[in-house]
Amino acid sequence: MPHDIIMNSVESSNIEKIGYNEHTRILEVQFKNGKRYRYSGVPVDIFKSLRESPSKGHFLSAHIKKFYECINVPEKPVDVGEIIT
């Protein structure tokens, strides 16, 4: 599907995975605490710079957080069949 975002693990003390969709220009960032954020309108060169940055957390703060609209991606709801009593 052309609008899926494939998340890839990265080396970072705070960020676990990043993913990008070139068609929609959406960047997703998943932190090690489980929180996941979606940034819209991110150009591909900004994503590539984030991916290659030696400090992804610093790059995210300095070049993405202040400039692109962000929403919190809710965690997947627990399936009732997965609840163990």
N, C-alpha and C positions, 0 to 999 in steps of 0.2 A: 504494500500500500504506500503511495507516494508521500503521505503525510505522517507516517510513523516516525518516531524519534528513537534511534538506537542509542542506548546509554553505554558508555565505555568507561571502565575504571581508569582513574588517574592517580599519579603520585602526588599526594597532598596531605598535610596534617589535618585538614578540616573538610575537604571536599572528597567525596567517595567516587562520584561518577558525573560525567557531563555528556550531553547529547545535543545534536543540532539537526534541524531540517532546513535544507537550503531553499526548498520551494516556499515554505511558510515563513522563513527567517526567524524561527523560534529556537531559542536556546533553553535547555533544561539543565539544572544543576541540582544534584542530590548530595546533601551533606552527610557526614558520618553519623550524625544524630538522627538520621532518617527523614529529615525535612527535605522537601523538594520544591524548587521554584522554577517558574517558567517566565522567561523574558522574551517580549515580542519586538520585532523589527530589528533584530541584531544582524548586521552585515556579516557575510562569511569571513571577511578578513579579521574581524574582531574575534569571531569564534576560533579561527586558526591561531591567532595570537594568544588567546586564552589557553588553548590546547598545548602550545609550545612554551608557554611561560614557565620559568623555574619556580615562581610563586603564584600558583593559581588563585589563592585567596586574596592576595594583594592585587592582582590584576583584576579580579572580579570587583573588588571594592573601588578601585581607581578608575576603571574604564567601562564598567557595565551597570552596576547598581544605581548610580546617580543619573544615568542617561536613558535607560530603557524601562518601559512599563513592565511591572512584575506582578505575578499572582502566585499564591501558594497553591501547589498541586496537592489536593487532599490525598491522604493515604487510601489505599484500596480498602473498601469495607470488608469486614470479616464475613465470610460465608457462614450462614447458620450451621451448615453441616460440619464446619471446622471447629465449632465450640465444643469443648470437652467439659462435662460437668462432673 
